C-alpha cells in the first residue's frame, strides 16, 4: 500500500468514525439527559459503583488477546480460533468468580445495594469477551463503518429502547443494568452476523502463545488504565457516598463525550493503521506529529468554550438538581487536550510494540489518580477533579515520552506542535467569554446564553480560519488542505452524476 493510499484510507476512516461517533455521542448525551431527569443521582451512583468492579474483571478476563489480534503483522485462522477460545474460557471463569465475590465486593465498596447489580452484570463478561474478537477483526480490517454502526445501534437498543422506558417505570439503577445487558447482547448478535469468529473449547497452544505473550502486555496496560479511570470513582463512592458519586460520575461522563469524540476516534483508527506500518517509523512519526497538532487546534478552543458555558449547559440540560456537578466538570474539561493527546500517544506506543513499557506508565498513572483524588477529597468533588487532572498531565507526559522515543521525535517538536495553538484558542474563547458575561449581566435565560455563546464561538472560529489562518502554522495549513480535499472528493461524484444526467 502506498503512502498516499494509506493516508487517504486513514482520512476516510477518520471521517466515518467521527460521523458515527458523533451520532453515538449525541445519542448518549440525549439519553443521559433524559435518564438524569428521570432518576435521582443516587441511582447513578449505584450503577457507577457496580461498573467499577465489572470493568476490572473484564480487563483481567480478556487477557489482551483482542489487541494482540490487531497489532500482529501476520494473522491466520488458527490465531483467530485461539483468541475466541481464550475469550470464551476466561470470560466464563471471570463471570463465575465475580458472581461468587459479589457480597465481598459490595462490602468493599461500602454500598451494599450493589451486590445484586454485580451478580447480574457478571454475565456480560462472557458475552463481551467473545464479541470483542469480532470487533478486533473489524478494526484490523479497518472496517470502521461497520463497527461504528453496530456500536451505535446496540447503544440505541440497550439504553434508548430498554433503559429509558424502565427508568420511567421507576426501576432505578436496574433500568441502567438491564439496558447495559441488552446493549451487550444486541452488540454480540450484530457482530456475529457481520464477522463471525472461530470459537472452540480447546485453543491451539502455539497460536495461543503468539497472542498471550504480547497480550499480557496489553492486558497489564488495560488493568493499569482501568485502575486509573476507576480509582477516583471508588474513592468518591467509599468516602463521600452514592449521591456524591452520582454527581461526579455524571460530570465525568459529560466530560468524556468530547474526549471520546476527539481522542478515541483518532486512536481507534490510528492503532490498526500504525500497526500495519510498524516497521516504518518515519511515516508513523510524521503522522503522529500532525495528529498532535490537529488535536490541539480542535480541543483547546472546545475546552475553553465548555468551561465558559458549563453553568448554563448543565442547568438547561439536566436541571437545578445537578448544580453540584458544574465545578467538577469545569475542572475536568480543562484537561481535554491532554487526555485526547495521550490516546494518540498510546496508539503509537502500542503499534510499535512497547506494550509492557506502556503498562508501567499506566500503573503509575493509576497511583497518581488515587493519590490526587485522596489529596483533593478534603475540598469536595472539585478537589477530586483537580487531583485527577494533575494525574492526567502526568500520564500525558509519560506517554508522550514513550511515543517520542519510539518515533525519534524531539521534545521540542512534539510540544511545539501543540502549544503553538494556544493563541488560536484564545482568539475564539475571549469573544465567547465576553458575550456570555454580557448575557449574564442582562439576566438572559440559560438557553439564550447558550445560543449567544455558540454563535459567537462559531463566528470567531470562522474569522480565525479565513483571515488569521497563519497563526495555526504548518499543522493548520495541512488540516485545512485535508478538509478541502475531503470536501472536493465528496462533491465530485455529485457533479459527475449531474453532468451525466
For each residue, the residues with C-beta under 8 A, 3 or more apart:
1: 5 6 9 276
2: 5 6
3: 6 7 283
4: 7 8
5: 1 2 8 9
6: 1 2 3 9 10 273 276 277
7: 3 4 10 11 287
8: 4 5 11 12
9: 1 5 6 12 13 142 273
10: 6 7 13 14 269 270 273 287
11: 7 8 14 15 482 486
12: 8 9 15 16
13: 9 10 16 17 142 144 269 273
14: 10 11 17 18 265 266 269
15: 11 12 18 19 486
16: 12 13 19 20 144 145 148
17: 13 14 20 21 144 148 265 268 269
18: 14 15 21 22 261 265
19: 15 16 22 23 148
20: 16 17 23 24 144 145 148 149 151 152
21: 17 18 24 25 148 260 261 264 265
22: 18 19 25 26 261
23: 19 20 26 27 152
24: 20 21 27 28 148 151 152 155
25: 21 22 28 29 257 258 260 261
26: 22 23 29 30
27: 23 24 30 31 152 155 156 160
28: 24 25 31 32 155 159 257
29: 25 26 32 33 254 257 317
30: 26 27 33 34
31: 27 28 34 35 155 159 160 163 164
32: 28 29 35 36 250 253 254
33: 29 30 36 37 317 318
34: 30 31 37 38 164 167
35: 31 32 38 39 44 159 163 164 167 175 176
36: 32 33 39 44 250 317 318 319 322
37: 33 34 318 319
38: 34 35 164 167 168
39: 35 36 43 44 167 172 173 175
40: 43 243 246 321
41: 44 45 242 243 246 247 250 321 322 324
42: 45 46 242 243 246
43: 39 40 46 47 172 173 176 246
44: 35 36 39 41 47 48 173 176 245 246 249 250
45: 41 42 48 49 111 237 241 242 243 244 245 246 249
46: 42 43 49 50 111 113 114 117 172 173 242
47: 43 44 50 51 117 173 176 177
48: 44 45 51 52 233 237 245 246 249
49: 45 46 52 109 111 114 233 234 237 242 245
50: 46 47 53 54 114 117 118 121 173 177
51: 47 48 54 55 121 230 233
52: 48 49 55 56 109 230 233 234 237
53: 50 56 57 98 105 109 118
54: 50 51 57 58 98 118 121 122 124 125
55: 51 52 58 59 226 229 230
56: 52 53 59 60 223 226 227 230
57: 53 54 60 61 94 95 97 98 122 125
58: 54 55 61 62 94 124 125 128 129
59: 55 56 62 219 222 223 225 226
60: 56 57 63 94 219 223
61: 57 58 87 90 91 93 94 95 125 129
62: 58 59 65 66 87 90 91 128 129 132 219 222
63: 60 86 87 90 212 215 216 219
64: 67 68 212 214 215 216 217 218 219 220 221 222 355
65: 62 68 69 82 83 86 87 133 211 212 215 218
66: 62 69 70 83 87 132 133 135 136 218
67: 64 70 71 136 215 218 271 350
68: 64 65 71 72 83 210 211 212 214 215 218
69: 65 66 72 75 79 80 83 133 136 137 140 211
70: 66 67 136 139 140 271 272 275
71: 67 68 214 218 271 275 278 350 351 353
72: 68 69 75 79 210 211 214 275
73: 275 276 278 279
74:
75: 69 72 79 80 140
76: 79 80 207
77: 80 81 198
78: 81 82 204 206 207
79: 69 72 75 76 82 83 207 210 211
80: 69 75 76 77 83 84 133 137 197 198
81: 77 78 84 85 197 198 199 200 203 204 207
82: 65 78 79 85 86 203 204 207 208 210 211
83: 65 66 68 69 79 80 86 87 133 136 197 211
84: 80 81 87 88 130 133 197 198 199 200
85: 81 82 88 89 199 200 201 202 203 208
86: 63 65 82 83 89 90 203 208 211 212
87: 61 62 63 65 66 83 84 90 91 129 130 132 133 199
88: 84 85 91 92 126 129 130 199 201
89: 85 86 92 93 201 203
90: 61 62 63 86 87 93 94 129
91: 61 62 87 88 94 95 125 126 127 128 129 130
92: 88 89 95 96 126
93: 61 89 90 96 97
94: 57 58 60 61 90 91 97 98 122 125 129
95: 57 61 91 92 98 99 122 123 125 126
96: 92 93 99 100 122
97: 57 93 94 100 101
98: 53 54 57 94 95 101 102 105 118 122 125
99: 95 96 102 118 119 122
100: 96 97
101: 97 98 104 105
102: 98 99 105 106 115 116 118 119 122
103: 106 107 115
104: 101 107 108
105: 53 98 101 102 108 109 114 115 118
106: 102 103 109 111 112 113 114 115 118
107: 103 104 110 112
108: 104 105
109: 49 52 53 105 106 114 234 237 238
110: 107 237 238
111: 45 46 49 106 114 237 242
112: 106 107 115
113: 46 106 116 117 173 242
114: 46 49 50 105 106 109 111 117 118
115: 102 103 105 106 112 118 119
116: 102 113 119 120
117: 46 47 50 113 114 120 121 173 174 177
118: 50 53 54 98 99 102 105 106 114 115 121 122
119: 99 102 115 116 122
120: 116 117 123 177 181
121: 50 51 54 117 118 124 177 180 181
122: 54 57 94 95 96 98 99 102 118 119 125
123: 95 120 126 127 181
124: 54 58 121 127 128 180 181 184
125: 54 57 58 61 91 94 95 98 122 128 129
126: 88 91 92 95 123 129 130
127: 91 123 124 130 131 184 185 188
128: 58 62 91 124 125 131 132 184 188
129: 58 61 62 87 88 90 91 94 125 126 132 133
130: 84 87 88 91 126 127 133 134 188 197 199
131: 127 128 134 135 184 187 188 191 192
132: 62 66 87 128 129 135 136
133: 65 66 69 80 83 84 87 129 130 136 137 197 199
134: 130 131 137 138 191 192 194 195 196 197
135: 66 131 132 138 139 147 191
136: 66 67 69 70 83 132 133 139 140
137: 69 80 133 134 140 141 195 197
138: 134 135 141 143 144 146 147 191 194 195
139: 70 135 136 142 143 144 147 268 271 272
140: 69 70 75 136 137 272 275
141: 137 138
142: 9 13 139 269 272 273
143: 138 139 146 147 195
144: 13 16 17 20 138 139 147 148 268 269
145: 16 20 148 149
146: 138 143 149 150 194 195
147: 135 138 139 143 144 150 151
148: 16 17 19 20 21 24 144 145 151 152
149: 20 145 146 152 153
150: 146 147 153 154 187 190 191 194
151: 20 24 147 148 154 155 187
152: 20 23 24 27 148 149 155 156
153: 149 150 156 157 186 190
154: 150 151 157 158 183 184 186 187 190
155: 24 27 28 31 151 152 158 159 160 183
156: 27 152 153 159 160 161
157: 153 154 160 161 162 182 183 186
158: 154 155 161 162 163 179 180 181 182 183 184 186
159: 28 31 35 155 156 162 163 164 176 179 180 183
160: 27 31 155 156 157 163 164
161: 156 157 158 164 165 182
162: 157 158 159 165 166 178 179 182
163: 31 35 158 159 160 166 167 175 176 178 179 180 182
164: 31 34 35 38 159 160 161 167 168 175 179
165: 161 162 168 169
166: 162 163 169 171 174 175 178 179
167: 34 35 38 39 163 164 170 171 172 175 176
168: 38 164 165
169: 165 166 175
170: 167
171: 166 167 174 175 178
172: 39 43 46 167 175
173: 39 43 44 46 47 50 113 117 176 177
174: 117 166 171 177 178
175: 35 39 163 164 166 167 169 171 172 178 179
176: 35 43 44 47 159 163 167 173 179 180
177: 47 50 117 120 121 173 174 180 181
178: 162 163 166 171 174 175 181 182
179: 158 159 162 163 164 166 175 176 182 183
180: 121 124 158 159 163 176 177 183 184
181: 120 121 123 124 158 177 178 184 185
182: 157 158 161 162 163 178 179 185 186
183: 154 155 157 158 159 179 180 186 187
184: 124 127 128 131 154 158 180 181 187 188
185: 127 181 182 188 189
186: 153 154 157 158 182 183 189 190
187: 131 150 151 154 183 184 190 191
188: 127 128 130 131 184 185 191 192
189: 185 186 192 193
190: 150 153 154 186 187 193 194
191: 131 134 135 138 150 187 188 194 195
192: 131 134 188 189 195 196 197
193: 189 190 196
194: 134 138 146 150 190 191
195: 134 137 138 143 146 191 192
196: 134 192 193
197: 80 81 83 84 130 133 134 137 192
198: 77 80 81 84
199: 81 84 85 87 88 130 133
200: 81 84 85 203
201: 85 88 89
202: 85
203: 81 82 85 86 89 200 207 208
204: 78 81 82 207 208
205: 208 209
206: 78 209 210
207: 76 78 79 81 82 203 204 210 211
208: 82 85 86 203 204 205 211 212
209: 205 206 212 213
210: 68 72 79 82 206 207 213
211: 65 68 69 72 79 82 83 86 207 208 214 215
212: 63 64 65 68 86 208 209 215 216
213: 209 210 216 217
214: 64 68 71 72 211 217 218 353 355
215: 63 64 65 67 68 211 212 218 219
216: 63 64 212 213 219 220 355 356
217: 64 213 214 220 221 355 356 358 359
218: 64 65 66 67 68 71 214 215 221 222 350 355
219: 59 60 62 63 64 215 216 222 223
220: 64 216 217 223 224 355 356 359 362 363
221: 64 217 218 224 225 350 355 358 359 362
222: 59 62 64 218 219 225 226 362
223: 56 59 60 219 220 226 227 359 362
224: 220 221 227 228 359 360 361 362 363 365 366
225: 59 221 222 228 229 362 365 366
226: 55 56 59 222 223 229 230
227: 56 223 224 230 231 362 363 366 369 370
228: 224 225 231 362 365 366 368 369 391 395
229: 55 225 226 233 369
230: 51 52 55 56 226 227 233 234
231: 227 228 234 235 366 369 370 373
232: 235 236 248 252 369 370 372 373 384 387 388
233: 48 49 51 52 229 230 236 237 245 248 249 252
234: 49 52 109 230 231 237 238
235: 231 232 238 239 370 373 374 377 384
236: 232 233 239 240 244 245 248 373 377 381 384
237: 45 48 49 52 109 110 111 233 234 240 241 242 244 245
238: 109 110 234 235
239: 235 236 377
240: 236 237 244 245 377 380 381
241: 45 237 244 245
242: 41 42 45 46 49 111 113 237 245 246
243: 40 41 42 45 246 247
244: 45 236 237 240 241 247 248 324 381
245: 44 45 48 49 233 236 237 240 241 242 248 249
246: 40 41 42 43 44 45 48 242 243 249 250
247: 41 243 244 250 251 322 324 325 328 381
248: 232 233 236 244 245 251 252 325 328 381 384 385
249: 44 45 48 233 245 246 252 253
250: 32 36 41 44 246 247 253 254 318 322 325
251: 247 248 254 255 325 326 328 329 332 381 385
252: 232 233 248 249 255 256 328 332
253: 32 249 250 256 257
254: 29 32 250 251 257 314 325 329
255: 251 252 258 259 329 332 333 336
256: 252 253 259 260
257: 25 28 29 253 254 260 261
258: 25 255 261 262 299 302 303 306 333 336
259: 255 256 262 263 264 336 339 340
260: 21 25 256 257 263 264 265
261: 18 21 22 25 257 258 264 265
262: 258 259 265 266 295 298 299 302 336 340
263: 259 260 266 267 295 339 340 341 342 343 344
264: 21 259 260 261 267 268 343
265: 14 17 18 21 260 261 262 268 269
266: 14 262 263 269 270 291 295 340 343 344 347
267: 263 264 270 271 343 344 346 347
268: 17 139 144 264 265 271
269: 10 13 14 17 142 144 265 266 272 273
270: 10 266 267 273 274 287 288 291 344 347 348 351
271: 67 70 71 139 267 268 274 275 346 347 350 351
272: 70 139 140 142 269 275 276
273: 6 9 10 13 142 269 270 276 277
274: 270 271 277 278 284 287 288 347 348 351 352
275: 70 71 72 73 140 271 272 278 350 351
276: 1 6 73 272 273
277: 6 273 274 280 283 284
278: 71 73 274 275 284 351 352 353
279: 73
280: 277 283 284
281: 284 285 352 406 407 408
282: 285 286 408
283: 3 277 280 286 287
284: 274 277 278 280 281 287 288 348 351 352 407
285: 281 282 288 289 407 408 409
286: 282 283 289 290
287: 7 10 270 274 283 284 290 291
288: 270 274 284 285 291 292 344 345 348 403 407 409
289: 285 286 292 293 409 413 414 417
290: 286 287 293 294 417 475 478 479
291: 266 270 287 288 294 295 344
292: 288 289 295 296 341 344 414 417 418
293: 289 290 296 297 417 418 420 421 473 474 475 476 479
294: 290 291 297 298 475 478 479
295: 262 263 266 291 292 298 299 337 340 341 344 418
296: 292 293 299 300 337 341 417 418 419 420 421 475
297: 293 294 300 421 424 472 475 476 479
298: 262 294 295 301 302
299: 258 262 295 296 302 303 336 337 340
300: 296 297 303 304 337 421 422 424 425
301: 298 304 305 424 425 428 429 457 461
302: 258 262 298 299 305 306 336
303: 258 299 300 306 307 333 334 336 337 425
304: 300 301 307 308 425 426 428 429 432
305: 301 302 308 309 428 429 432 453 457
306: 258 302 303 309 310 313 330 333 336
307: 303 304 310 330 333 334
308: 304 305 429 432 433 436 453
309: 305 306 312 313 432 436 449 450 453 454
310: 306 307 313 314 326 329 330 333
311: 314 315 326 446
312: 309 315 316 436 446 447 449 450 453
313: 306 309 310 316 317 450
314: 254 310 311 317 318 322 323 325 326 329
315: 311 312 318 319 320 322 323 326 446
316: 312 313 446 447 450
317: 29 33 36 313 314
318: 33 36 37 250 314 315 321 322 325
319: 36 37 315 322
320: 315 323
321: 40 41 318
322: 36 41 247 250 314 315 318 319 325 326
323: 314 315 320 326
324: 41 244 247 328 381
325: 247 248 250 251 254 314 318 322 328 329 381
326: 251 310 311 314 315 322 323 329 330
327: 330 331 381 382 385
328: 247 248 251 252 324 325 331 332 381 382 384 385
329: 251 254 255 310 314 325 326 332 333 385
330: 306 307 310 326 327 333 334
331: 327 328 334 382 385 386 389
332: 251 252 255 328 329 335 385 388 389
333: 255 258 303 306 307 310 329 330 336
334: 303 307 330 331 389
335: 332 338 339 389 392 393
336: 255 258 259 262 299 302 303 306 333 339 340
337: 295 296 299 300 303 340 341 418
338: 335 341 342 392 393 395 396
339: 259 263 335 336 342 343 392 396
340: 259 262 263 266 295 299 336 337 343 344
341: 263 292 295 296 337 338 344 345 396 400 418
342: 263 338 339 345 346 392 395 396 399 400
343: 263 264 266 267 339 340 346 347
344: 263 266 267 270 288 291 292 295 340 341 347 348 403
345: 288 341 342 348 349 396 399 400 402 403
346: 267 271 342 343 349 350 358 399
347: 266 267 270 271 274 343 344 350 351
348: 270 274 284 288 344 345 351 352 402 403 406 407
349: 345 346 352 354 355 357 358 399 402 403 406
350: 67 71 218 221 271 275 346 347 353 354 355 358
351: 71 270 271 274 275 278 284 347 348
352: 274 278 281 284 348 349 406 407
353: 71 214 278 350
354: 349 350 357 358 402 406
355: 64 214 216 217 218 220 221 349 350 358 359
356: 216 217 220 359 360
357: 349 354 360 361 402
358: 217 221 346 349 350 354 355 361 362 399 402
359: 217 220 221 223 224 355 356 362 363
360: 224 356 357 363 364
361: 224 357 358 364 365 395 398 399 402
362: 220 221 222 223 224 225 227 228 358 359 365 366 395
363: 220 224 227 359 360 366 367
364: 360 361 367 368 394 395 398
365: 224 225 228 361 362 368 369 391 394 395 398
366: 224 225 227 228 231 362 363 369 370
367: 363 364 370 371
368: 228 364 365 371 372 390 391 394 395
369: 227 228 229 231 232 365 366 372 373 387 388 391
370: 227 231 232 235 366 367 373 374
371: 367 368 374 375 387 391
372: 232 368 369 375 376 384 386 387 388 389 390 391
373: 231 232 235 236 369 370 376 377 384 387 388
374: 235 370 371 377 387
375: 371 372 378 383 387
376: 372 373 379 382 383 384 385 386 387 388
377: 235 236 239 240 373 374 380 383 384 387
378: 375 383
379: 376 382 383 384 386
380: 240 377 383 384
381: 236 240 244 247 248 251 324 325 327 328 384 385
382: 327 328 331 376 379 385 386
383: 375 376 377 378 379 380 386 387
384: 232 235 236 248 328 372 373 376 377 379 380 381 387 388
385: 248 251 327 328 329 331 332 376 381 382 388 389
386: 331 372 376 379 382 383 389 390
387: 232 369 371 372 373 374 375 376 377 383 384 390 391
388: 232 332 369 372 373 376 384 385 391 392
389: 331 332 334 335 372 385 386 392 393
390: 368 372 386 387 393 394
391: 228 365 368 369 371 372 387 388 394 395
392: 335 338 339 342 388 389 395 396
393: 335 338 389 390 396 397
394: 364 365 368 390 391 397 398
395: 228 338 342 361 362 364 365 368 391 392 398 399
396: 338 339 341 342 345 392 393 399 400
397: 393 394 400 401
398: 361 364 365 394 395 401 402
399: 342 345 346 349 358 361 395 396 402 403
400: 341 342 345 396 397 403 404 414
401: 397 398 404 405
402: 345 348 349 354 357 358 361 398 399 405 406
403: 288 344 345 348 349 399 400 406 407 409 414
404: 400 401 407 408 409 410 411 414
405: 401 402 408
406: 281 348 349 352 354 402 403
407: 281 284 285 288 348 352 403 404
408: 281 282 285 404 405
409: 285 288 289 403 404 413 414
410: 404 413 414
411: 404 414 415
412: 415 416
413: 289 409 410 416 417
414: 289 292 400 403 404 409 410 411 417 418
415: 411 412 418 419
416: 412 413 419 420
417: 289 290 292 293 296 413 414 420 475
418: 292 293 295 296 337 341 414 415 421
419: 296 415 416 422
420: 293 296 416 417 423 473
421: 293 296 297 300 418 424 425 472 473 475 476
422: 300 419 425 426
423: 420 426 427 471
424: 297 300 301 421 427 428 464 468 471 472 476
425: 300 301 303 304 421 422 428 429
426: 304 422 423 429 430
427: 423 424 430 431 460 463 464 468 471
428: 301 304 305 424 425 431 432 457 460 461 464
429: 301 304 305 308 425 426 432 433 457
430: 426 427 433 434
431: 427 428 434 435 456 457 459 460
432: 304 305 308 309 428 429 435 436 453 456 457 460
433: 308 429 430 436 437
434: 430 431 437 438 456
435: 431 432 438 439 452 453 456
436: 308 309 312 432 433 439 440 449 452 453 456
437: 433 434 440 441
438: 434 435 441 442
439: 435 436 442 444 448 449 452 453
440: 436 437 443 444 449
441: 437 438
442: 438 439
443: 440
444: 439 440 448 449 452
445: 448 449
446: 311 312 315 316 449 450
447: 312 316 450 451
448: 439 444 445 451 452
449: 309 312 436 439 440 444 445 446 452 453
450: 309 312 313 316 446 447 453 454
451: 447 448 454 455
452: 435 436 439 444 448 449 455 456
453: 305 308 309 312 432 435 436 439 449 450 456 457
454: 309 450 451 457 458
455: 451 452 458 459
456: 431 432 434 435 436 452 453 459 460
457: 301 305 428 429 431 432 453 454 460 461
458: 454 455 461 462
459: 431 455 456 462 463
460: 427 428 431 432 456 457 463 464
461: 301 428 457 458 464 465
462: 458 459 465 466
463: 427 459 460 466 467 468
464: 424 427 428 460 461 467 468 469 471
465: 461 462 468 469 472 480
466: 462 463 469
467: 463 464
468: 424 427 463 464 465 471
469: 464 465 466 472 476 477 480
470: 473 476
471: 423 424 427 464 468 476
472: 297 421 424 465 469 475 476 477 479 480
473: 293 420 421 470 476 477
474: 293 477 478
475: 290 293 294 296 297 417 421 472 478 479
476: 293 297 421 424 469 470 471 472 473 479 480
477: 469 472 473 474 480 481
478: 290 294 474 475 481 482
479: 290 293 294 297 472 475 476 482 483
480: 465 469 472 476 477 483 484
481: 477 478 484 485
482: 11 478 479 485 486
483: 479 480 486 487
484: 480 481 487 488
485: 481 482 488 489
486: 11 15 482 483 489 490
487: 483 484 490 491
488: 484 485 491 492
489: 485 486 492
490: 486 487 493 494
491: 487 488 494 495
492: 488 489 495 496
493: 490 496 497
494: 490 491 497 498
495: 491 492 498 499
496: 492 493 499 500
497: 493 494 500 501
498: 494 495 501
499: 495 496
500: 496 497
501: 497 498
